């Protein structure tokens, strides 16, 4: 008899999440909303909370606290969230997911029919399901790639679709630094599609309806809102991991951060970033794009040129592999 493969991934129970555990989670979420000054439109909340029966929530993924803001918006519905399968291997998160038993594991960036089946079963059991089509939260404050398969899935499921966007959630906990920053998160939500519309519309028409909700730029939004975010660490801390290429000399991975400043160790180009995420050159001769997304685009375009001009371009890195028995 073959031994079953050991795995940390837990398949969900197709029923409403435990009321007591969800109540504890709800209290934590209410507390988080107050800390980060989250703002909701009450009319929008009333509309989505009036939905009878299970719904599919399709949301943009700005930062790691999006699930908390979304859970509050969908109250009193208890939710099942489609979650990246690799998260189950993080010990603390693994215990939480095993206890709640409502998350649906999904292999990232690949077709995973088991997760599609789980979504269908969960909805059939009367539980609303949350999907983040980007499959990860934002790298630079803008949306990631969304596969067209999500729109085909929506048409097949034929349930009401709620959309949600957590503007400036990226700034609460930027991906490049382990620091939670206080500011104002503005949540927009709507009932984007009824079950009848999902059945009647083509997948392309569904895409046209949902794309505006899955498109965002939190840095541009912050600039317009003139909203400051404050944390314990300097605003440049961790930033060299994201902005790795010097805009003056082109050196890569040479940046050093200290407080609100980042300096190139090769040419001395120095910049300062503030709580509004505005980047400014410091000292004579220093240059820089004025925002993180602009700098990221500069890096992307430079890398694209490098790949096109070099037929033998390759990307390699040494790794350690291990096999558990």
C-alpha positions, 0 to 999 in steps of 0.5 A: 500500500502506497503511503500518502504524500505528506502536505501542509495544505488543508482542503476546506470544509464546505460549510459556514466558518465557525461562528465563534472563531469568526467572531474573534476575527471580526473583533480584530478586524474592527480594531484594525479598521480603527487603527488605519482610519479606513473609510467606507461609503455607507450606501455602498455597504448597504447595497452589498450587504443586502445580497441574499445568498452566496456571492463571489467577491472579486477584489483588487489586491493592494496589500496584506490587510485587504482581507480585513477591510473586505471582511468588514465590508461584507459583514455579516457574511462569513467568507471563504477566501481563495488563498495561495497554496504556498502560504500553508507552509508558513507555520503561524498562518498554517495553524490559523488556516487549519483552525478556520477550515474555510480557506480554499488553497490555490496554486499560484499562476497556474490552472488549478482545477481543484480550486475551481471545484472547491469554489463551486462546492463552497458557493453551493454550500451557501458560503460567499467566496473571495477571489483576488485575481492578481494572485498576489498583492502589489509590488509597486502600488499598481495592479498585477496581471489578471488572467482572462480565465477569471471572467470565464469562471464568473460566467460559469458560476452564475452568482452575484459578483461584488467588487472591492477596491482598497485605495492606498492599502499598499501604503499601509504595509509596502511589500519592500519593508516590514513596517505597518504605516498609519494613514487613510485607506478608502474602500470602494465597493459595488454589486458589479453583476447580478447572477442573471447578468453573469449568465447573459453576458459574454466573458468579454462583456464581464471583463469590460464591466470588472476591469475598472475595479481591478485597475489601480495606482495607489501612488497616484491616488495618494498624490491626488488625496495628499495623504501622509502615511506614518510608520516606525521605520524610515521611508527608504528602509527596504526600498533598495530591494524594489528600486535596485537600479541607479537612475544616474550611473545604472549600477544595480543592487548598489543602493544603501538605505538609511532612514528616509535616504537612499544612496548609490554606493557607486556614484553617490546619487542620493534621494529622499522619500517622504510619507507622501511617497514623493522622491526627491534628489538630494545634493548636487548632481543627484537625479531620480524619478519622482515616484516609486512606480515611475522608477519601477517603469525605468527599471523595467524598460532598461531590462527590456532593452538589455534582453532585446539587445542580448540574444544569450541573455539569461537569469540564473541564481544558486539555490538549495533543494531538499526532499522530505521523506 
